[in-house]
Amino acid sequence: MKKNRRDFLKAGSILGLAGLSGWSSEIKAATNQQVALNHPADFNMCGYAAAPLEKVRIGFVGLGNRGPGAVVRMSKIEGVEIKALCDLRPERIAHVKDRIKDTPHNPTVYTGTEDAWKEMCESEDLDLIYIATPWYLHAPMAVYAMEQGKHAATEVPAAISLEECWQLVETSEKTRKHCMMLENTCYDFFELLTLNLTRQGFFGEIIHGEGAYIHDILDGNFSKTKYYDMWRLKQNLRNGNLYPTHGLGPVAQVMNINRGDQMDYLTAVSSNDFMMGEKAKALAAKDEFYQEFAGKSYRGNMNTTTIKTHQGRTIMLQHDVTSPRPYSRLHTISGIKAYAQKYPEPGKIAVGHEGWLAEEEMKELEEKYYPPIVKKIGELARQIGGHGGMDFLMDWRLIDCLRNGIPLDMDVYDAAAWSAIGPLSEWSVANRSETIDVPDFTRGAWRNNQPVDVELSKGGNTNILTV
């Protein structure tokens, strides 16, 4: 039976729901059919340069976990005006305003109602909406911001269902407004080094890459205060690779995903949950607050997702946020000439089976191949901070692109494709690790889109105001 566009979007919304079992094979068929239908794009946002902005007027929504740091970082960048702050909780806005009280910024406050963010997006004196809310709000807020004529920058993942992924793509194309997922790992120092080494041919043809989010945040997920309304714990009722983009983003850039290659299909498997259910049970026995979380089925400790690309490359992604393991994003790049591996740190490079390059050889590589953005502001970024400086490099680069009218390093197709691994992996896990196609959000444009280089704007004057 032929599937139409709306049937596919229905299937995508089902993929984004938690706790469903016995999903029909029609969901997979709908996903495969979408690739075959190859709907023409309204406009290709890859390589798109919006009109330059002398000042970037920003409204921030979500000031709980990631938002406050973003506001402080942006206050240090030339050409930025922090015009608005939005959070459901007035005390969070007061906290952030206090942190920027010694700066020239005097933002308007939006708070007190569930729809206060919409009022902020409708304001005429904003250019960019910076979204740091719970995951399930990222896509709706980004879509609404673009519909109101604003660029959107959202924390990861950009979407939690395939339907949301397509909404982001279609809205960005229709409005010609940027939608950037704030994937900070693409701006970490070793990741930028391996990207530039790839561009200079150091690795030769890329064969395989690995990425991960291995981070023991078991206690944080059950904290009453860390995540508003326990939203992150509730997300763990889904069983798949729930947080794929930290590991995938840098590997996808190295492999030119959406710009010369495209993810074709994936398969995923999850271990059983050995810890979250027991944790919920133990807490519920002591505290009535946790009773609603006891007796639930949580995602498995370890999810492993493998992806094949159209050009024959492979990617392995892992997700584990409960096991007592050292933090790791893996970041492994394997080419026909050389190999890179970041974790355990520091990052290392080899050109054969004899072993890693010596420390002095690594320093020479860094001096020669660190991209211009690192050479210009890398040390200042480290001083300002944000996961060792990568958060600041990401924010600075976003403003540099918007002020100077140049394409973003990460566009809406990246946001959609990288985020789609979450719901697609859920489907595969629920169906005994069957393969499922990754939709082509570029609708064939990936064959001619040009690879991304994290370059500085030509003649741009974006600077750091203060450290």
Residue pairs with C-beta under 8 A, 6 or more apart in sequence:
2 33
3 11
3 26
3 29
3 30
3 33
3 34
5 34
5 37
5 39
7 30
8 30
8 31
8 33
8 34
8 162
9 162
9 163
9 166
10 30
10 163
11 26
11 27
11 30
11 31
11 162
12 31
12 161
12 162
12 163
12 164
12 165
12 166
12 423
13 161
13 162
13 163
14 20
14 23
14 27
15 23
15 27
15 161
15 162
15 423
15 424
15 426
15 427
16 159
16 160
16 161
16 162
16 163
16 164
16 423
17 161
18 235
18 237
18 238
18 239
19 237
19 238
19 297
20 430
21 430
23 427
23 430
23 431
25 431
27 427
28 427
28 431
28 434
28 436
28 437
31 162
31 424
31 436
31 437
31 439
32 437
34 439
35 437
35 439
35 440
38 440
38 443
38 444
39 443
40 443
41 173
41 442
41 443
41 445
42 170
42 173
42 174
43 173
43 174
43 176
44 173
44 442
44 445
44 449
45 172
45 173
45 176
45 178
45 179
45 411
45 412
45 413
46 258
46 259
46 407
46 411
46 413
46 442
46 445
46 449
46 450
47 407
47 449
47 450
48 176
48 178
48 407
48 411
49 405
49 406
49 407
50 151
50 176
50 177
50 178
50 402
50 405
51 405
52 402
52 403
52 404
52 405
53 79
53 127
53 402
53 403
53 405
54 79
54 403
55 79
55 80
55 81
55 127
55 403
56 79
56 80
56 81
56 127
56 128
56 399
56 402
56 403
57 81
57 83
57 125
57 126
57 127
57 128
58 74
58 80
58 81
58 82
58 83
58 84
58 126
58 127
58 128
58 129
58 130
59 83
59 84
59 85
59 86
59 107
59 110
59 120
59 121
59 123
59 126
59 128
59 129
59 130
59 150
60 67
60 70
60 71
60 82
60 84
60 85
60 86
60 96
60 107
60 130
60 132
61 67
61 86
61 87
61 110
61 117
61 120
61 129
61 130
61 131
61 132
61 133
61 141
62 86
62 87
62 131
62 132
62 133
62 134
62 137
62 155
63 71
63 85
63 86
63 87
63 89
63 92
63 93
63 95
63 96
63 132
64 87
64 89
64 92
64 132
64 227
64 228
65 132
65 226
65 227
66 132
66 155
67 87
67 92
67 96
67 130
67 132
68 92
68 95
68 96
68 99
69 386
69 391
70 130
70 132
70 391
70 395
71 82
71 85
71 96
71 99
71 100
72 99
72 100
73 384
73 386
73 391
73 392
73 395
74 80
74 82
74 130
74 395
74 399
75 82
75 100
75 103
75 105
75 465
76 384
76 392
76 464
76 465
76 466
76 467
77 395
77 396
77 399
77 462
77 463
77 464
77 465
78 461
78 462
78 463
78 464
78 465
79 399
79 403
79 462
80 399
81 105
82 100
82 103
82 105
82 107
83 107
83 108
83 123
83 125
83 126
84 107
84 108
84 109
84 110
84 120
84 123
84 126
85 93
85 96
85 97
85 107
85 108
85 109
85 110
86 93
86 109
86 110
86 111
86 116
86 117
86 120
87 93
87 111
88 111
88 112
88 113
88 114
88 116
88 228
89 111
89 228
90 109
90 111
90 112
93 109
93 111
97 107
97 109
108 120
108 123
110 116
110 117
110 119
110 120
117 133
117 141
117 144
118 144
120 126
120 129
121 129
121 141
121 144
121 145
121 148
121 150
122 148
126 150
127 150
127 151
127 402
128 150
128 151
128 152
128 153
128 402
129 141
129 142
129 145
129 150
129 151
129 152
129 153
130 153
130 182
131 137
131 138
131 141
131 142
131 145
131 152
131 153
131 154
131 155
132 155
133 141
133 155
134 227
134 228
134 229
134 231
134 232
135 157
135 160
135 231
135 232
135 235
136 160
136 231
136 235
138 154
138 155
138 157
138 158
138 159
138 160
139 154
139 158
139 159
139 160
139 161
139 164
139 165
139 167
139 168
140 164
141 152
141 154
142 152
142 154
142 158
142 168
142 171
142 179
143 152
143 167
143 168
143 171
145 151
145 152
145 177
146 152
146 171
146 172
146 175
146 177
146 179
147 171
147 175
149 175
149 177
150 177
151 177
151 178
151 179
151 180
151 402
152 177
152 178
152 179
152 180
153 178
153 179
153 180
153 181
153 182
153 398
154 179
154 180
154 181
154 182
154 415
155 181
155 182
156 181
156 182
156 183
156 243
156 245
156 246
156 419
157 181
157 243
157 244
157 245
157 418
157 419
157 422
158 164
158 165
158 168
158 179
158 181
158 415
158 416
158 418
158 419
159 165
159 167
159 168
159 415
159 416
159 419
159 420
160 235
160 419
160 422
160 423
161 423
162 420
162 423
162 424
162 439
164 419
165 415
165 416
165 417
165 419
165 420
165 439
165 441
166 416
166 439
166 441
168 179
168 412
168 415
168 416
169 412
169 413
169 416
169 441
171 177
171 179
172 178
172 179
172 411
172 412
173 412
178 402
178 408
178 411
178 412
179 411
179 412
179 415
180 398
180 408
180 410
180 411
180 412
180 415
181 245
181 410
181 414
181 415
181 418
181 419
182 394
183 245
183 246
183 249
183 394
183 410
183 414
183 418
184 386
184 387
184 390
184 391
184 394
185 191
185 245
185 246
185 247
185 249
185 250
185 329
185 331
185 390
186 192
186 195
186 249
186 250
186 253
186 394
186 409
186 410
186 454
187 373
187 390
187 391
187 393
187 394
187 397
187 454
188 250
188 387
188 388
188 390
189 370
189 374
189 378
189 388
189 389
189 390
190 331
190 340
190 342
190 346
190 347
191 250
191 331
191 342
192 370
192 371
192 373
192 374
192 393
192 454
193 347
193 365
193 366
193 369
193 370
193 371
193 374
194 203
194 250
194 254
194 331
194 333
194 340
194 347
195 250
195 253
195 254
195 371
195 454
196 369
196 370
196 371
196 453
196 454
197 203
197 338
197 340
197 349
197 365
197 369
198 206
198 254
198 333
198 335
199 451
199 453
200 369
201 337
202 335
202 337
202 338
202 369
203 333
203 334
203 335
203 336
203 337
203 338
203 339
203 340
204 335
204 336
204 337
204 338
205 335
205 336
206 254
206 255
206 313
206 333
206 334
206 335
207 313
207 314
207 334
207 335
207 336
208 313
208 314
208 315
208 316
208 332
208 334
209 251
209 254
209 255
209 313
209 314
209 315
209 316
209 332
209 333
209 334
210 247
210 251
210 315
210 316
210 317
210 318
210 330
210 331
210 332
211 244
211 246
211 247
211 248
211 249
211 250
211 251
211 315
211 316
211 317
211 318
211 329
211 330
211 331
211 332
212 246
212 247
212 317
212 318
212 319
212 320
212 328
212 329
212 330
213 243
213 244
213 246
213 247
213 318
213 319
213 320
213 321
213 329
214 318
214 319
214 320
214 321
214 323
214 325
214 326
214 327
214 328
214 329
214 330
215 320
215 321
215 327
216 321
216 322
216 323
216 324
216 325
216 327
217 321
217 322
218 275
218 276
218 279
218 321
218 322
220 226
220 227
220 232
221 227
221 232
221 233
221 236
221 276
221 321
221 322
222 233
222 279
222 280
222 283
222 290
222 293
224 230
224 289
226 232
227 233
230 293
233 293
235 242
236 242
236 276
236 298
236 299
236 321
237 296
237 297
237 298
237 299
238 299
238 422
238 426
239 270
239 297
239 298
239 299
239 300
239 303
239 426
239 429
239 430
240 268
240 270
240 299
240 303
240 305
240 319
240 422
240 423
240 424
240 425
240 426
240 427
240 428
240 429
241 268
241 303
241 305
241 317
241 318
241 319
241 421
241 422
241 425
242 299
242 303
242 319
242 422
243 319
243 321
243 422
244 305
244 317
244 319
244 418
244 419
244 421
244 422
244 425
245 418
245 419
245 421
246 329
247 317
247 318
247 329
247 330
247 331
248 315
248 317
248 418
248 421
249 410
249 414
249 418
250 331
251 315
251 331
251 333
252 258
252 263
252 315
252 414
252 417
252 418
253 409
253 452
254 333
255 261
255 309
255 311
255 313
255 315
256 451
256 452
257 263
257 309
257 414
257 417
257 446
258 411
258 413
258 414
258 417
258 441
258 442
258 446
258 449
259 446
259 449
259 450
259 451
259 452
260 311
260 446
260 447
260 449
260 450
260 451
261 309
261 310
261 311
261 313
261 446
262 309
262 310
262 417
262 438
262 440
262 442
262 446
263 307
263 308
263 309
263 310
263 315
263 417
263 438
264 307
264 308
264 309
264 310
264 437
264 438
265 307
265 308
265 435
265 436
265 437
265 438
266 305
266 306
266 307
266 308
266 421
266 424
266 425
266 428
266 435
266 436
266 438
267 305
267 306
267 428
267 433
267 434
267 435
267 436
268 303
268 304
268 305
268 306
268 424
268 425
268 426
268 428
268 429
268 433
269 303
269 304
269 428
269 429
269 433
270 299
270 300
270 302
270 303
270 304
270 429
271 300
271 301
271 302
271 303
272 300
272 301
273 297
273 298
273 299
273 300
273 301
274 301
275 301
275 322
275 323
276 298
276 299
276 322
277 295
277 296
277 297
277 298
280 290
280 293
280 294
280 295
280 296
280 298
281 294
281 295
283 290
283 293
283 294
284 290
284 291
284 293
284 294
300 429
301 320
301 322
301 323
302 318
302 319
302 320
302 323
303 318
303 319
303 320
303 425
303 429
304 316
304 317
304 318
305 316
305 317
305 318
305 319
305 421
305 425
305 428
306 314
306 315
306 316
306 317
307 314
307 315
307 316
307 317
307 421
307 438
308 314
309 315
317 421
318 330
326 343
326 344
327 343
328 343
328 344
329 342
329 343
330 341
330 342
330 343
331 340
331 341
331 342
331 343
331 347
332 339
332 340
332 341
332 342
333 339
333 340
333 341
337 351
338 349
338 350
338 351
339 349
339 350
339 351
340 347
340 348
340 349
340 350
341 347
341 348
342 348
348 356
348 357
348 362
349 356
349 357
349 362
349 365
350 356
350 357
351 357
357 365
370 378
371 453
371 454
371 455
372 455
372 456
373 393
373 396
373 397
373 454
373 455
373 456
374 393
376 456
377 392
377 393
377 396
377 464
378 389
378 393
380 392
380 464
380 467
381 389
381 390
381 392
381 393
381 396
382 388
382 389
383 389
383 467
384 392
384 464
384 467
385 391
385 392
386 392
386 395
396 462
396 464
397 409
397 454
398 408
399 462
400 406
400 456
400 457
400 460
400 462
401 407
401 408
401 409
401 457
403 457
403 460
403 462
404 457
404 458
404 459
404 460
404 462
406 457
406 458
406 460
409 452
409 454
410 452
412 441
413 441
413 442
413 446
416 441
417 438
417 439
417 441
420 438
420 439
420 441
421 438
424 436
424 438
427 434
427 436
428 434
428 435
428 436
440 446
442 449
